[in-house]
Amino acid sequence: MIQCQISAYPLGTEKYKDIINESIEVLNQIPISYTVSTMSTLIKGDKDTVFSAVRTLFDKALTLHPELILIATYTSVCSK
């Protein structure tokens, strides 16, 4: 299992909250656990699904606004 903390920053737009929120909505279509906070979203699951979810979210954000910074920090999670 891994987790990824992501933060998206649409550049040059006042509609950044709408872009971020609509991008996060795509995670509802993926069998993944995620938690949204004020500055980031934490996604947890198996490696392939987490990487795919981040890619899907990033692709969705780019369709909404072409100038975007996405910061992703991946961490392996030991189950002990």
Backbone as JSON Lines, residues from 0, in Angstrom:
{"i":0,"aa":"M","n":[0.84,-1.17,0.0],"ca":[0.0,0.0,0.0],"c":[0.89,1.23,0.0]}
{"i":1,"aa":"I","n":[0.43,2.25,-0.71],"ca":[1.12,3.54,-0.69],"c":[0.09,4.64,-0.46]}
{"i":2,"aa":"Q","n":[0.62,5.82,-0.19],"ca":[-0.23,6.99,-0.12],"c":[0.46,8.13,-0.86]}
{"i":3,"aa":"C","n":[-0.34,9.07,-1.32],"ca":[0.19,10.22,-2.04],"c":[-0.54,11.46,-1.58]}
{"i":4,"aa":"Q","n":[0.23,12.44,-1.14],"ca":[-0.34,13.74,-0.77],"c":[-0.15,14.65,-1.97]}
{"i":5,"aa":"I","n":[-1.26,15.19,-2.5],"ca":[-1.17,16.05,-3.68],"c":[-1.74,17.43,-3.38]}
{"i":6,"aa":"S","n":[-1.13,18.41,-4.0],"ca":[-1.62,19.79,-3.97],"c":[-1.59,20.31,-5.39]}
{"i":7,"aa":"A","n":[-2.71,20.89,-5.82],"ca":[-2.8,21.44,-7.18],"c":[-2.92,22.95,-7.1]}
{"i":8,"aa":"Y","n":[-2.22,23.62,-8.02],"ca":[-2.21,25.07,-8.07],"c":[-2.46,25.54,-9.5]}
{"i":9,"aa":"P","n":[-3.72,25.8,-9.87],"ca":[-4.0,26.37,-11.18],"c":[-3.46,27.81,-11.21]}
{"i":10,"aa":"L","n":[-2.72,28.13,-12.24],"ca":[-2.06,29.44,-12.31],"c":[-2.88,30.45,-13.1]}
{"i":11,"aa":"G","n":[-2.84,31.7,-12.66],"ca":[-3.41,32.8,-13.43],"c":[-4.92,32.79,-13.56]}
{"i":12,"aa":"T","n":[-5.62,32.26,-12.57],"ca":[-7.08,32.24,-12.64],"c":[-7.67,32.45,-11.25]}
{"i":13,"aa":"E","n":[-8.79,33.15,-11.23],"ca":[-9.5,33.33,-9.97],"c":[-10.42,32.15,-9.66]}
{"i":14,"aa":"K","n":[-10.6,31.25,-10.63],"ca":[-11.49,30.1,-10.47],"c":[-10.74,28.86,-9.96]}
{"i":15,"aa":"Y","n":[-9.64,29.07,-9.3],"ca":[-8.8,27.95,-8.88],"c":[-9.54,26.96,-7.99]}
{"i":16,"aa":"K","n":[-10.42,27.44,-7.1],"ca":[-11.15,26.53,-6.21],"c":[-12.07,25.61,-7.01]}
{"i":17,"aa":"D","n":[-12.75,26.16,-8.0],"ca":[-13.64,25.34,-8.84],"c":[-12.85,24.28,-9.6]}
{"i":18,"aa":"I","n":[-11.7,24.66,-10.12],"ca":[-10.86,23.72,-10.87],"c":[-10.38,22.6,-9.97]}
{"i":19,"aa":"I","n":[-9.93,22.94,-8.79],"ca":[-9.44,21.93,-7.84],"c":[-10.58,21.01,-7.42]}
{"i":20,"aa":"N","n":[-11.71,21.58,-7.04],"ca":[-12.84,20.75,-6.58],"c":[-13.36,19.83,-7.68]}
{"i":21,"aa":"E","n":[-13.47,20.32,-8.89],"ca":[-13.94,19.48,-9.99],"c":[-12.94,18.39,-10.31]}
{"i":22,"aa":"S","n":[-11.66,18.69,-10.19],"ca":[-10.63,17.69,-10.43],"c":[-10.69,16.57,-9.38]}
{"i":23,"aa":"I","n":[-10.9,16.93,-8.14],"ca":[-10.98,15.94,-7.07],"c":[-12.18,15.02,-7.26]}
{"i":24,"aa":"E","n":[-13.23,15.52,-7.87],"ca":[-14.44,14.71,-8.08],"c":[-14.16,13.43,-8.87]}
{"i":25,"aa":"V","n":[-13.14,13.43,-9.74],"ca":[-12.85,12.22,-10.53],"c":[-12.43,11.05,-9.63]}
{"i":26,"aa":"L","n":[-11.96,11.36,-8.43],"ca":[-11.54,10.29,-7.52],"c":[-12.73,9.44,-7.07]}
{"i":27,"aa":"N","n":[-13.95,9.99,-7.16],"ca":[-15.14,9.23,-6.79],"c":[-15.39,8.06,-7.74]}
{"i":28,"aa":"Q","n":[-14.8,8.12,-8.92],"ca":[-14.99,7.07,-9.93],"c":[-13.93,5.97,-9.83]}
{"i":29,"aa":"I","n":[-13.02,6.12,-8.89],"ca":[-11.9,5.18,-8.75],"c":[-12.02,4.51,-7.38]}
{"i":30,"aa":"P","n":[-11.83,3.19,-7.31],"ca":[-11.93,2.51,-6.01],"c":[-10.69,2.81,-5.14]}
{"i":31,"aa":"I","n":[-10.72,3.97,-4.52],"ca":[-9.56,4.47,-3.78],"c":[-10.04,5.21,-2.54]}
{"i":32,"aa":"S","n":[-9.23,5.23,-1.52],"ca":[-9.52,6.0,-0.31],"c":[-8.83,7.35,-0.41]}
{"i":33,"aa":"Y","n":[-9.56,8.42,-0.16],"ca":[-8.92,9.73,-0.17],"c":[-9.57,10.66,0.85]}
{"i":34,"aa":"T","n":[-8.77,11.62,1.32],"ca":[-9.21,12.61,2.28],"c":[-8.8,13.99,1.77]}
{"i":35,"aa":"V","n":[-9.76,14.89,1.72],"ca":[-9.5,16.25,1.25],"c":[-9.32,17.15,2.46]}
{"i":36,"aa":"S","n":[-8.26,17.94,2.46],"ca":[-8.08,18.96,3.49],"c":[-7.92,20.31,2.8]}
{"i":37,"aa":"T","n":[-7.63,21.33,3.56],"ca":[-7.57,22.67,2.97],"c":[-6.48,22.88,1.94]}
{"i":38,"aa":"M","n":[-5.34,22.27,2.14],"ca":[-4.21,22.53,1.26],"c":[-3.78,21.33,0.42]}
{"i":39,"aa":"S","n":[-4.36,20.16,0.68],"ca":[-3.94,18.98,-0.07],"c":[-5.0,17.89,0.02]}
{"i":40,"aa":"T","n":[-4.78,16.86,-0.77],"ca":[-5.62,15.67,-0.76],"c":[-4.7,14.47,-0.55]}
{"i":41,"aa":"L","n":[-5.09,13.57,0.33],"ca":[-4.31,12.37,0.62],"c":[-5.04,11.18,0.01]}
{"i":42,"aa":"I","n":[-4.35,10.47,-0.87],"ca":[-4.9,9.31,-1.56],"c":[-4.17,8.07,-1.06]}
{"i":43,"aa":"K","n":[-4.93,7.02,-0.7],"ca":[-4.33,5.78,-0.18],"c":[-4.85,4.59,-0.97]}
{"i":44,"aa":"G","n":[-3.98,3.62,-1.2],"ca":[-4.39,2.4,-1.86],"c":[-3.21,1.64,-2.4]}
{"i":45,"aa":"D","n":[-3.5,0.66,-3.27],"ca":[-2.38,-0.08,-3.87],"c":[-1.66,0.82,-4.88]}
{"i":46,"aa":"K","n":[-0.42,0.49,-5.12],"ca":[0.47,1.36,-5.9],"c":[-0.1,1.73,-7.26]}
{"i":47,"aa":"D","n":[-0.53,0.75,-8.02],"ca":[-1.02,1.03,-9.37],"c":[-2.26,1.93,-9.36]}
{"i":48,"aa":"T","n":[-3.16,1.7,-8.41],"ca":[-4.38,2.5,-8.34],"c":[-4.08,3.94,-7.92]}
{"i":49,"aa":"V","n":[-3.17,4.12,-6.98],"ca":[-2.81,5.47,-6.53],"c":[-2.15,6.25,-7.67]}
{"i":50,"aa":"F","n":[-1.2,5.64,-8.35],"ca":[-0.55,6.32,-9.47],"c":[-1.56,6.66,-10.56]}
{"i":51,"aa":"S","n":[-2.47,5.74,-10.84],"ca":[-3.5,5.98,-11.84],"c":[-4.45,7.1,-11.41]}
{"i":52,"aa":"A","n":[-4.8,7.14,-10.14],"ca":[-5.69,8.17,-9.62],"c":[-5.06,9.56,-9.74]}
{"i":53,"aa":"V","n":[-3.79,9.66,-9.4],"ca":[-3.09,10.95,-9.51],"c":[-3.04,11.39,-10.97]}
{"i":54,"aa":"R","n":[-2.75,10.46,-11.85],"ca":[-2.72,10.78,-13.29],"c":[-4.09,11.24,-13.78]}
{"i":55,"aa":"T","n":[-5.14,10.56,-13.36],"ca":[-6.49,10.91,-13.76],"c":[-6.87,12.3,-13.26]}
{"i":56,"aa":"L","n":[-6.54,12.58,-12.0],"ca":[-6.82,13.9,-11.44],"c":[-6.05,14.98,-12.19]}
{"i":57,"aa":"F","n":[-4.78,14.74,-12.46],"ca":[-3.96,15.71,-13.18],"c":[-4.51,15.96,-14.59]}
{"i":58,"aa":"D","n":[-4.87,14.89,-15.29],"ca":[-5.44,15.04,-16.63],"c":[-6.74,15.85,-16.6]}
{"i":59,"aa":"K","n":[-7.59,15.59,-15.61],"ca":[-8.84,16.34,-15.49],"c":[-8.56,17.81,-15.24]}
{"i":60,"aa":"A","n":[-7.62,18.11,-14.34],"ca":[-7.28,19.51,-14.05],"c":[-6.76,20.21,-15.29]}
{"i":61,"aa":"L","n":[-5.97,19.53,-16.09],"ca":[-5.44,20.14,-17.32],"c":[-6.53,20.41,-18.35]}
{"i":62,"aa":"T","n":[-7.58,19.61,-18.37],"ca":[-8.68,19.9,-19.29],"c":[-9.45,21.14,-18.85]}
{"i":63,"aa":"L","n":[-9.42,21.43,-17.55],"ca":[-10.13,22.59,-17.02],"c":[-9.32,23.88,-17.1]}
{"i":64,"aa":"H","n":[-7.98,23.73,-17.02],"ca":[-7.09,24.9,-17.04],"c":[-5.69,24.42,-17.44]}
{"i":65,"aa":"P","n":[-5.13,24.97,-18.51],"ca":[-3.88,24.43,-19.05],"c":[-2.6,24.79,-18.28]}
{"i":66,"aa":"E","n":[-2.7,25.73,-17.35],"ca":[-1.51,26.1,-16.58],"c":[-1.71,25.64,-15.14]}
{"i":67,"aa":"L","n":[-0.9,24.66,-14.75],"ca":[-1.14,24.01,-13.47],"c":[0.16,23.48,-12.89]}
{"i":68,"aa":"I","n":[0.28,23.63,-11.59],"ca":[1.35,22.97,-10.84],"c":[0.69,21.9,-9.99]}
{"i":69,"aa":"L","n":[1.21,20.68,-10.04],"ca":[0.72,19.61,-9.18],"c":[1.92,19.06,-8.41]}
{"i":70,"aa":"I","n":[1.85,19.15,-7.1],"ca":[2.91,18.62,-6.25],"c":[2.42,17.32,-5.65]}
{"i":71,"aa":"A","n":[3.18,16.26,-5.82],"ca":[2.8,14.94,-5.31],"c":[3.93,14.35,-4.49]}
{"i":72,"aa":"T","n":[3.61,13.9,-3.29],"ca":[4.57,13.24,-2.43],"c":[4.07,11.82,-2.15]}
{"i":73,"aa":"Y","n":[4.8,10.84,-2.62],"ca":[4.42,9.44,-2.46],"c":[5.16,8.84,-1.27]}
{"i":74,"aa":"T","n":[4.44,8.01,-0.51],"ca":[5.01,7.35,0.65],"c":[4.55,5.9,0.68]}
{"i":75,"aa":"S","n":[5.48,4.97,0.92],"ca":[5.06,3.58,1.11],"c":[4.56,3.44,2.53]}
{"i":76,"aa":"V","n":[3.53,2.62,2.72],"ca":[2.91,2.45,4.02],"c":[3.09,1.01,4.44]}
{"i":77,"aa":"C","n":[3.75,0.81,5.55],"ca":[3.94,-0.54,6.07],"c":[2.74,-0.92,6.92]}
{"i":78,"aa":"S","n":[2.23,-2.1,6.72],"ca":[1.09,-2.56,7.53],"c":[1.61,-3.51,8.6]}
{"i":79,"aa":"K","n":[1.82,-3.0,9.78],"ca":[2.32,-3.79,10.92],"c":[1.33,-3.75,12.03]}
